[in-house]
């Protein structure tokens, strides 16, 4: 079967923040084989290309007219053993979490409500509320851009860090499936506990505008727009005493700070919009940049730069965006 080719679809229709123009080409791959075939075909042209999953962690330019986009939509969850699952890259992440909870498999319930696809999850080692992908990740299949070969990448190969992996640092290609080892054969009552935890997390995320709702402009975002910065303990001590900070290692020589706190303390208030711009800070959470309706990618980028400049001027810290900026 050949992948579907769609024309004249603005990428803003396929992203949670709702910005992005019409690309040169949009290819929708529904199976692993279609994904591999489509990638190799596009790579052979030498044109600019981009993989689009759930569209939750990208800001795509207003005029990506030279960009060839492959939409990853291969689905399926395969059981390989006790809590060992192989999941196709296009599977919705939260649907996968719901599947695990429903079947009494532990280790991802606190990652409920995170938008995007399973294939995108290892790229930045998604995490929340004390859990992260690295804890349950086993391996993935990877079509390497440089060689054109299919590879199996084990956990050590990914070099996982805080919201980081080798896939964010120059190793380009396509993830086709991901394997996870979940906790199985848990004590009686564990499934109900996980179901309650999932509900709690979804409620917490919704209260911050972090669960997409078509009727709530605060949710038309990339989620957390900036990563929590990691600094030396000595630098952290130079900040106000009430600055939230968490040790990143046993010696507490590296400390993680709260990006949301830094943003608010630099004078950027919730709900802020610059002039007539349709981009705005969420009214619920200072860490989210939102599309208030009709925003352009340029307006989103301008607001992001404004936030970075305010935090840098106030605290000397450069906030790093979580989403990727595409075709700018």
C-alpha positions as CSV (number, residue, x, y, z in Angstrom):
1,X,0.0,0.0,0.0
2,X,1.2,3.5,-0.8
3,X,1.1,6.3,1.7
4,X,-1.6,9.0,1.3
5,X,-0.6,12.3,-0.2
6,X,-2.6,15.3,0.9
7,X,-2.4,18.8,-0.7
8,X,-3.3,22.3,0.5
9,X,-3.6,21.4,4.2
10,X,-2.2,24.0,6.5
11,X,-0.1,22.4,9.2
12,X,-1.7,24.6,11.8
13,X,-4.7,22.2,11.5
14,X,-2.5,19.3,12.6
15,X,-0.7,21.0,15.6
16,X,-2.0,21.7,19.1
17,X,-0.9,25.4,19.0
18,X,-2.6,25.9,15.7
19,X,0.1,27.6,13.7
20,X,1.9,26.6,10.5
21,X,1.2,27.1,6.8
22,X,0.8,24.8,3.8
23,X,3.9,22.6,3.0
24,X,5.2,21.5,-0.3
25,X,3.9,18.1,0.4
26,X,2.1,16.2,3.1
27,X,2.4,12.4,3.1
28,X,0.4,10.3,5.6
29,X,2.0,7.0,6.5
30,X,-0.5,4.5,8.0
31,X,1.8,1.6,8.5
32,X,5.5,0.9,9.4
33,X,6.3,-0.1,5.9
34,X,4.7,3.1,4.4
35,X,6.6,5.2,6.9
36,X,9.9,3.6,5.9
37,X,9.1,3.8,2.2
38,X,8.0,7.5,2.4
39,X,11.0,8.6,4.4
40,X,13.4,7.0,1.9
41,X,11.6,8.5,-1.1
42,X,11.7,12.0,0.5
43,X,15.3,11.7,1.6
44,X,16.3,10.7,-2.0
45,X,15.1,14.1,-3.3
46,X,17.4,16.0,-1.1
47,X,14.5,18.4,-0.1
48,X,13.8,19.7,3.4
49,X,11.7,17.2,5.3
50,X,10.0,16.9,8.7
51,X,8.2,14.2,10.6
52,X,4.9,15.1,12.2
53,X,3.4,13.0,15.0
54,X,0.7,14.5,17.2
55,X,1.8,18.0,16.5
56,X,2.0,18.9,20.2
57,X,5.7,20.0,20.5
58,X,6.3,22.0,17.4
59,X,6.0,25.5,16.2
60,X,5.8,25.4,12.4
61,X,6.5,28.6,10.3
62,X,3.8,30.5,8.5
63,X,5.3,29.7,5.0
64,X,6.9,26.2,5.0
65,X,6.4,26.1,1.3
66,X,9.6,24.1,0.7
67,X,9.0,21.5,3.4
68,X,8.1,17.9,2.8
69,X,6.1,16.5,5.7
70,X,5.6,12.9,6.7
71,X,2.7,12.4,9.1
72,X,3.3,9.4,11.3
73,X,0.0,7.4,11.8
74,X,1.1,3.8,12.1
75,X,-0.9,2.2,15.0
76,X,-0.8,-1.0,17.1
77,X,0.2,-2.4,20.5
78,X,1.8,-5.8,20.5
79,X,2.4,-7.9,23.7
80,X,5.8,-9.6,23.7
81,X,5.8,-10.9,27.3
82,X,5.1,-10.0,30.9
83,X,4.6,-6.3,30.7
84,X,6.8,-6.1,27.6
85,X,5.0,-4.2,24.8
86,X,6.0,-3.1,21.3
87,X,4.1,0.0,20.3
88,X,3.9,1.5,16.8
89,X,5.2,5.1,16.5
90,X,2.0,6.7,15.4
91,X,0.0,5.4,18.4
92,X,-1.4,8.2,20.5
93,X,0.6,8.5,23.7
94,X,-2.3,9.0,26.1
95,X,-4.3,6.1,24.5
96,X,-1.2,4.0,25.2
97,X,-1.1,5.1,28.8
98,X,-4.9,4.3,29.2
99,X,-4.2,0.8,27.7
100,X,-1.5,0.2,30.2
101,X,-3.6,1.3,33.2
102,X,-6.6,-0.7,32.0
103,X,-4.5,-3.9,31.8
104,X,-2.8,-3.4,35.2
105,X,0.6,-2.4,33.8
106,X,2.5,0.1,35.9
107,X,5.1,2.8,35.2
108,X,3.4,5.4,32.9
109,X,0.2,6.3,34.8
110,X,1.7,9.6,35.9
111,X,2.4,10.4,32.2
112,X,-1.3,10.6,31.5
113,X,-2.6,13.5,29.4
114,X,0.7,14.3,27.7
115,X,-0.2,15.0,24.0
116,X,1.7,13.5,21.1
117,X,2.6,10.1,19.8
118,X,4.6,7.2,21.2
119,X,7.3,7.6,18.6
120,X,8.0,11.2,19.7
121,X,8.1,10.3,23.4
122,X,11.7,9.0,23.6
123,X,13.1,12.0,21.6
124,X,12.9,14.3,24.6
125,X,12.5,11.7,27.3
126,X,9.0,12.9,28.3
127,X,8.3,13.0,32.0
128,X,5.9,14.4,34.6
129,X,5.0,13.9,38.3
130,X,8.0,11.7,39.1
131,X,7.9,9.4,36.0
132,X,9.8,9.5,32.7
133,X,10.2,7.4,29.6
134,X,13.7,6.3,30.4
135,X,12.4,4.2,33.3
136,X,10.3,1.9,31.1
137,X,12.1,2.2,27.8
138,X,13.7,-0.9,26.3
139,X,14.5,-0.3,22.6
140,X,13.3,1.2,19.4
141,X,13.6,0.7,15.7
142,X,15.2,3.6,13.8
143,X,15.6,4.3,10.2
144,X,18.9,6.3,10.1
145,X,18.9,9.3,7.8
146,X,22.7,9.3,7.3
147,X,23.0,5.6,6.3
148,X,19.5,4.8,5.2
149,X,19.8,1.6,7.3
150,X,17.3,0.2,9.9
151,X,18.8,0.1,13.3
152,X,17.8,-1.2,16.8
153,X,18.7,1.4,19.4
154,X,18.9,0.1,23.0
155,X,18.4,2.3,26.1
156,X,22.1,3.0,26.4
157,X,22.3,4.2,22.8
158,X,19.7,6.9,23.5
159,X,21.8,8.7,26.2
160,X,18.7,9.8,28.0
161,X,18.9,13.0,30.1
162,X,16.4,15.5,31.5
163,X,14.0,16.1,28.6
164,X,16.8,15.0,26.4
165,X,18.2,12.2,24.2
166,X,20.8,11.7,21.4
167,X,17.9,12.1,19.0
168,X,17.8,15.8,19.9
169,X,21.5,16.2,19.0
170,X,22.1,15.4,15.4
171,X,21.0,11.8,15.1
172,X,18.4,12.2,12.4
173,X,15.9,9.6,11.2
174,X,12.6,7.9,11.8
175,X,11.3,5.9,14.8
176,X,9.0,3.2,13.6
177,X,8.2,1.4,16.9
178,X,9.2,1.6,20.5
179,X,9.4,-1.2,23.1
180,X,8.6,-0.7,26.8
181,X,8.9,-2.9,29.9
182,X,6.0,-2.1,32.2
183,X,5.5,-3.4,35.8
184,X,3.3,-6.5,35.6
185,X,1.9,-9.0,38.2
186,X,1.4,-6.1,40.7
187,X,-0.3,-6.6,44.1
188,X,-4.1,-6.8,44.3
189,X,-5.7,-3.3,44.1
190,X,-2.8,-1.8,42.1
191,X,-5.0,-1.4,39.0
192,X,-7.5,0.7,40.9
193,X,-4.7,2.8,42.4
194,X,-3.3,3.4,38.9
195,X,-6.7,4.4,37.6
196,X,-7.1,6.9,40.4
197,X,-3.6,8.3,39.8
198,X,-4.5,8.7,36.1
199,X,-7.6,10.7,37.0
200,X,-5.7,12.8,39.4
201,X,-3.0,13.6,36.9
202,X,-5.5,14.4,34.1
203,X,-7.4,16.8,36.5
204,X,-4.1,18.5,37.5
205,X,-3.1,18.9,33.9
206,X,-6.5,20.2,32.9
207,X,-6.4,22.8,35.8
208,X,-3.2,24.2,34.2
209,X,-4.6,24.2,30.6
210,X,-2.4,21.2,29.7
211,X,-5.1,19.0,28.2
212,X,-6.4,20.0,24.8
213,X,-9.9,21.4,24.8
214,X,-11.2,23.0,21.7
215,X,-13.3,25.4,23.7
216,X,-10.5,26.6,26.0
217,X,-7.9,28.9,24.3
218,X,-5.5,28.2,27.2
219,X,-5.1,24.7,25.9
220,X,-4.1,25.7,22.3
221,X,-0.4,25.5,23.1
222,X,2.7,23.3,23.0
223,X,2.2,22.6,26.7
224,X,5.2,23.7,28.8
225,X,7.1,26.0,26.3
226,X,10.4,26.1,28.2
227,X,12.4,23.5,30.1
228,X,13.2,24.0,33.7
229,X,16.8,25.2,33.7
230,X,19.6,23.2,35.4
231,X,22.2,25.4,37.0
232,X,25.1,25.0,39.5
233,X,24.2,25.0,43.2
234,X,26.4,28.0,43.7
235,X,24.4,29.9,41.0
236,X,21.1,28.8,42.6
237,X,22.2,30.3,46.0
238,X,22.5,33.7,44.3
239,X,18.7,33.6,43.6
240,X,16.0,34.8,46.0
241,X,15.5,32.4,48.9
242,X,12.0,31.5,47.8
243,X,13.1,30.4,44.3
244,X,12.0,26.7,43.9
245,X,15.0,24.4,43.4
246,X,15.5,20.6,43.3
247,X,18.8,18.8,43.4
248,X,19.7,16.8,40.3
249,X,22.4,14.6,41.7
250,X,23.4,13.1,45.1
251,X,25.9,15.8,45.8
252,X,23.4,18.5,44.9
253,X,26.0,20.2,42.7
254,X,23.4,20.7,39.9
255,X,20.0,22.2,40.7
256,X,16.8,22.3,38.6
257,X,14.9,25.6,38.8
258,X,11.3,26.3,38.1
259,X,10.9,28.0,34.7
260,X,7.4,29.1,35.6
261,X,8.6,30.9,38.7
262,X,11.4,32.6,36.9
263,X,9.0,33.8,34.2
264,X,6.5,35.3,36.7
265,X,9.2,36.8,38.9
266,X,10.7,38.5,35.8
267,X,7.4,40.4,35.4
268,X,5.7,38.3,32.8
269,X,2.1,37.8,34.0
270,X,-0.4,35.1,33.1
271,X,-2.6,36.2,30.2
272,X,0.1,38.7,28.8
273,X,-0.3,39.6,25.1
274,X,2.1,42.0,23.3
275,X,0.1,44.8,21.7
276,X,-2.3,43.4,19.1
277,X,-0.7,40.0,19.0
278,X,-2.9,37.0,19.1
279,X,-0.3,35.0,21.0
280,X,-0.5,35.1,24.7
281,X,0.7,33.6,28.0
282,X,-1.8,31.1,29.3
283,X,-4.2,32.6,31.9
284,X,-3.7,29.4,34.0
285,X,0.0,28.7,33.7
286,X,2.9,31.1,33.0
287,X,4.9,28.3,31.3
288,X,2.5,28.0,28.4
289,X,2.4,30.2,25.3
290,X,-1.0,30.0,23.7
291,X,-2.8,30.8,20.4
292,X,-5.6,33.1,21.6
293,X,-7.2,32.7,18.1
294,X,-5.7,33.5,14.8
295,X,-2.1,33.8,16.0
296,X,0.7,33.4,13.5
297,X,3.9,31.4,14.1
298,X,5.8,34.7,14.0
299,X,3.7,36.0,16.9
300,X,4.4,32.9,18.9
301,X,8.1,33.2,18.3
302,X,8.1,36.9,19.2
303,X,6.4,36.2,22.5
304,X,8.8,33.4,23.3
305,X,11.8,35.7,22.6
306,X,10.2,38.4,24.9
307,X,9.9,35.9,27.7
308,X,13.5,34.7,27.2
309,X,14.8,38.3,27.2
310,X,12.9,39.2,30.4
311,X,14.2,36.2,32.3
312,X,17.7,36.7,31.0
313,X,17.7,40.4,32.0
314,X,16.3,39.6,35.5
315,X,18.2,36.5,36.5
316,X,20.9,35.9,33.9
317,X,19.3,32.6,32.8
318,X,18.6,31.6,29.2
319,X,15.4,29.6,29.0
320,X,15.5,26.8,26.4
321,X,12.3,26.2,24.4
322,X,10.8,22.6,24.6
323,X,9.1,22.7,21.2
324,X,11.0,22.5,18.0
325,X,10.8,25.5,15.6
326,X,10.3,24.2,12.1
327,X,11.0,26.0,8.7
328,X,11.8,29.3,10.3
